[in-house]
């Protein structure tokens, strides 16, 4: 991570995606940068800075846009805190939204994190929403719905030296009373690539 990922700007080009059971269309581009790696007595921590430029439109039954774009541009920082389990050697932990000084910011999207594999030029981990969160809904009667998602992040370094990040995002509908999760129709795959100047 120190040699290949830190301080690299990873870019996802503008893409259109349909979600929330075909009721919403998202057009989004984003940038990510990982930095502030610190090795601790039990593991490590680092920060992720993200910038999203996004617009959302509602769709009719034919998946034709029926609303003006709603701009959802945002930027935020997440801190990852991981520690090594003595029983298995695994790196486990969590990530949360934070302020510039690293203090928790709140507002949801706290996630568990589990590192799957580490290689000379590869790194893979999974992360997912703890319990459930407020996800945007295409339902005219309610703006939010209870849901969650799990992500697999797979970093590799290609022959040209660029960092490639493949992300698989699987969505779930969550019953907030029973906490039962049911897979939704939302499975998204996206790719970030480090900029040429890196």
C-alpha positions as CSV (number, residue, x, y, z in Angstrom):
1,X,0.0,0.0,0.0
2,X,2.8,2.4,0.9
3,X,4.6,1.9,-2.4
4,X,1.7,1.8,-4.9
5,X,-1.5,3.2,-3.5
6,X,-0.8,6.1,-1.0
7,X,-1.2,9.6,-2.4
8,X,-2.3,8.3,-5.9
9,X,-5.3,10.0,-7.3
10,X,-7.7,7.3,-8.5
11,X,-10.3,8.4,-11.0
12,X,-13.7,6.9,-12.0
13,X,-14.9,8.4,-15.3
14,X,-18.5,9.7,-15.7
15,X,-20.9,6.8,-15.8
16,X,-24.7,6.3,-15.8
17,X,-26.3,3.6,-13.5
18,X,-29.9,2.6,-12.8
19,X,-30.8,1.5,-9.3
20,X,-33.5,1.3,-6.6
21,X,-35.4,-1.3,-8.7
22,X,-35.2,0.7,-11.9
23,X,-36.7,3.9,-10.5
24,X,-33.6,6.1,-10.3
25,X,-30.8,7.0,-12.8
26,X,-27.5,8.2,-11.4
27,X,-24.8,10.0,-13.5
28,X,-21.6,10.2,-11.5
29,X,-17.8,10.7,-11.7
30,X,-15.5,10.5,-8.7
31,X,-12.0,10.7,-7.4
32,X,-10.3,9.0,-4.5
33,X,-7.0,9.5,-2.7
34,X,-5.6,7.4,0.2
35,X,-3.0,8.9,2.6
36,X,-2.0,9.5,6.2
37,X,-0.9,5.9,6.7
38,X,0.1,5.2,10.3
39,X,1.4,1.9,11.7
40,X,0.2,1.2,15.2
41,X,1.1,-1.4,17.9
42,X,-1.7,-3.6,16.8
43,X,-2.3,-2.7,13.1
44,X,-2.6,0.4,11.0
45,X,-4.8,3.3,10.1
46,X,-5.2,5.5,7.0
47,X,-7.6,8.0,5.4
48,X,-9.6,8.0,2.2
49,X,-10.5,11.4,0.6
50,X,-13.4,11.2,-1.9
51,X,-15.0,13.7,-4.3
52,X,-18.2,12.8,-6.0
53,X,-20.0,14.7,-8.8
54,X,-23.4,13.2,-9.1
55,X,-26.9,14.0,-10.5
56,X,-30.0,11.8,-9.9
57,X,-33.2,11.6,-12.0
58,X,-36.4,9.7,-11.4
59,X,-37.5,7.1,-14.1
60,X,-40.8,5.9,-15.3
61,X,-41.8,2.3,-15.9
62,X,-40.0,2.5,-19.3
63,X,-36.8,3.8,-17.5
64,X,-37.3,7.2,-19.2
65,X,-36.2,10.2,-17.1
66,X,-39.2,12.1,-15.8
67,X,-37.6,14.6,-13.5
68,X,-34.9,17.3,-13.7
69,X,-31.5,16.3,-12.5
70,X,-31.0,16.6,-8.7
71,X,-27.4,17.5,-8.0
72,X,-25.8,15.4,-5.2
73,X,-22.2,16.6,-5.4
74,X,-20.2,15.9,-2.2
75,X,-16.8,15.3,-0.7
76,X,-15.8,13.6,2.5
77,X,-13.0,11.8,4.4
78,X,-13.1,8.4,5.9
79,X,-10.7,7.0,8.4
80,X,-9.9,3.3,8.4
81,X,-8.7,1.6,11.6
82,X,-7.5,-2.0,11.4
83,X,-5.9,-4.3,13.9
84,X,-4.4,-7.8,13.6
85,X,-6.3,-10.7,15.3
86,X,-3.8,-12.9,17.2
87,X,-6.0,-16.0,16.7
88,X,-6.0,-15.8,12.9
89,X,-3.6,-13.2,11.8
90,X,-6.4,-11.4,9.9
91,X,-6.6,-7.6,9.7
92,X,-10.1,-6.5,10.8
93,X,-11.6,-3.1,11.7
94,X,-13.9,-0.4,10.7
95,X,-14.1,2.9,8.8
96,X,-16.1,6.0,9.6
97,X,-16.6,9.6,8.3
98,X,-14.2,12.0,10.0
99,X,-13.3,15.6,10.2
100,X,-9.9,17.0,9.1
101,X,-8.4,16.2,12.6
102,X,-9.7,12.6,12.5
103,X,-12.5,13.0,15.0
104,X,-15.7,11.2,14.0
105,X,-18.1,13.3,12.0
106,X,-21.2,11.1,12.2
107,X,-24.0,11.1,9.6
108,X,-24.0,7.3,8.9
109,X,-22.0,5.0,6.6
110,X,-20.0,3.4,9.4
111,X,-18.6,0.1,8.1
112,X,-16.8,-3.0,9.1
113,X,-13.7,-3.8,7.2
114,X,-11.9,-7.2,6.6
115,X,-8.7,-7.5,4.6
116,X,-8.8,-10.5,2.3
117,X,-5.4,-10.7,0.7
118,X,-2.1,-8.7,0.4
119,X,0.5,-9.2,-2.3
120,X,3.5,-7.4,-3.7
121,X,1.3,-5.5,-6.2
122,X,-2.2,-6.3,-5.0
123,X,-4.5,-5.6,-2.1
124,X,-8.1,-6.7,-1.5
125,X,-10.5,-6.0,1.2
126,X,-14.3,-6.1,1.9
127,X,-16.4,-3.6,3.8
128,X,-20.0,-3.2,4.6
129,X,-22.6,-1.1,6.4
130,X,-23.1,-1.9,10.1
131,X,-26.7,-2.7,10.8
132,X,-28.4,-0.4,8.2
133,X,-28.4,3.1,6.8
134,X,-30.6,5.7,5.0
135,X,-30.5,5.0,1.3
136,X,-32.1,7.3,-1.3
137,X,-35.4,6.0,-2.6
138,X,-37.2,6.5,-5.9
139,X,-40.6,6.1,-4.2
140,X,-42.7,9.3,-4.5
141,X,-44.0,8.8,-1.0
142,X,-40.7,8.5,0.8
143,X,-37.3,10.0,0.2
144,X,-35.3,7.4,2.2
145,X,-35.4,3.7,2.7
146,X,-33.6,1.3,5.1
147,X,-30.8,-0.5,3.4
148,X,-27.2,-1.6,3.4
149,X,-24.5,-2.6,1.0
150,X,-21.3,-4.6,1.0
151,X,-18.3,-3.7,-1.1
152,X,-15.3,-5.6,-2.4
153,X,-12.2,-3.4,-3.2
154,X,-9.6,-5.1,-5.3
155,X,-6.4,-3.1,-6.0
156,X,-3.8,-4.2,-8.6
157,X,-0.8,-2.6,-10.3
158,X,-0.8,-3.0,-14.1
159,X,2.3,-3.4,-16.4
160,X,2.5,0.4,-16.9
161,X,2.6,1.0,-13.2
162,X,-0.9,2.4,-12.9
163,X,-3.0,1.4,-9.9
164,X,-6.4,-0.2,-10.9
165,X,-9.2,-0.4,-8.3
166,X,-12.1,-2.7,-9.1
167,X,-15.1,-2.2,-6.9
168,X,-18.1,-4.6,-6.6
169,X,-21.0,-3.1,-4.6
170,X,-23.9,-5.4,-3.6
171,X,-27.1,-3.9,-2.1
172,X,-29.5,-5.1,0.5
173,X,-33.0,-4.1,1.6
174,X,-33.1,-4.2,5.4
175,X,-36.1,-4.6,7.7
176,X,-35.2,-2.2,10.6
177,X,-37.3,-4.2,13.1
178,X,-36.1,-7.7,12.5
179,X,-32.7,-6.6,11.0
180,X,-33.2,-9.2,8.3
181,X,-31.4,-8.4,5.0
182,X,-32.6,-9.4,1.6
183,X,-30.5,-8.9,-1.5
184,X,-31.8,-6.1,-3.7
185,X,-31.4,-5.8,-7.4
186,X,-28.5,-3.5,-7.0
187,X,-25.1,-4.9,-7.9
188,X,-22.7,-2.4,-9.3
189,X,-19.2,-2.7,-10.6
190,X,-16.9,0.2,-11.2
191,X,-13.3,0.9,-11.8
192,X,-10.9,3.6,-10.7
193,X,-7.5,4.1,-12.4
194,X,-4.6,6.3,-11.1
195,X,-3.9,9.3,-13.2
196,X,-1.0,9.3,-15.7
197,X,0.9,11.9,-13.8
198,X,1.2,9.5,-10.8
